Amino acid sequence: MSEQRTAVVTGDSSGIGDATARHLTGEGLKVVCADRRADRIEALAAEIGRMAGVCDVTSPPDVGELCAGGG
């Protein structure tokens, strides 16, 4: 039995990040959507049935919180 793979996609509230999150979801991966814009990332995550985390990847505390399961 194999474990489900997980992908964290940053900057995915639009453009290539959005397309990547949708593609990986379609491939059966557990996707964590992360972006600085809470409203847009939460809407995408709800639409594709995945987790959302508000995160500025230039902020070590934000990245730490996302990795710990917060965000």
C-alpha positions as CSV (number, residue, x, y, z in Angstrom):
1,M,0.0,0.0,0.0
2,S,1.4,3.4,-1.0
3,E,1.0,6.7,0.9
4,Q,-0.7,9.6,-0.8
5,R,1.8,12.1,-2.1
6,T,1.5,15.8,-0.9
7,A,2.4,18.9,-2.9
8,V,2.6,22.5,-1.6
9,V,2.0,24.9,-4.4
10,T,2.9,28.5,-3.6
11,G,1.5,31.6,-5.4
12,D,-1.4,29.6,-6.7
13,S,-4.2,32.0,-6.5
14,S,-3.8,32.7,-10.2
15,G,-1.9,31.8,-13.4
16,I,0.5,28.9,-13.5
17,G,0.2,28.3,-9.8
18,D,-3.6,27.9,-10.1
19,A,-3.2,25.5,-13.1
20,T,-0.5,23.5,-11.2
21,A,-2.8,23.1,-8.2
22,R,-5.6,21.9,-10.3
23,H,-3.4,19.5,-12.3
24,L,-1.9,17.9,-9.2
25,T,-5.3,17.6,-7.6
26,G,-6.5,15.8,-10.8
27,E,-3.5,13.5,-10.5
28,G,-4.6,12.4,-7.0
29,L,-2.1,14.3,-4.9
30,K,-3.0,16.0,-1.6
31,V,-2.5,19.7,-2.5
32,V,-1.8,22.5,0.0
33,C,-2.5,25.8,-1.7
34,A,-0.4,28.7,-0.3
35,D,-0.5,32.4,-1.3
36,R,-0.3,35.8,0.3
37,R,-3.9,36.7,-0.7
38,A,-6.2,35.0,1.8
39,D,-9.5,35.6,0.0
40,R,-8.3,34.2,-3.4
41,I,-6.4,31.2,-2.0
42,E,-9.3,30.2,0.2
43,A,-11.7,30.4,-2.8
44,L,-9.4,28.2,-4.9
45,A,-8.9,25.7,-2.2
46,A,-12.6,25.4,-1.6
47,E,-13.3,25.1,-5.3
48,I,-10.9,22.2,-5.8
49,G,-11.5,20.6,-2.3
50,R,-8.0,21.2,-0.9
51,M,-6.3,22.9,2.1
52,A,-5.3,26.5,2.0
53,G,-2.6,28.4,3.8
54,V,-1.9,32.1,3.8
55,C,1.9,32.4,3.4
56,D,4.4,34.9,2.2
57,V,7.4,32.7,1.1
58,T,9.8,35.5,1.9
59,S,8.8,35.4,5.6
60,P,10.5,32.6,7.6
61,P,7.7,32.7,10.3
62,D,5.0,32.3,7.6
63,V,6.8,29.4,6.0
64,G,7.4,27.8,9.4
65,E,3.7,28.1,10.2
66,L,2.7,26.6,6.9
67,C,5.0,23.7,7.4
68,A,3.7,23.1,10.9
69,G,0.2,22.9,9.5
70,G,-1.1,26.3,10.2
71,G,-1.5,29.2,7.9
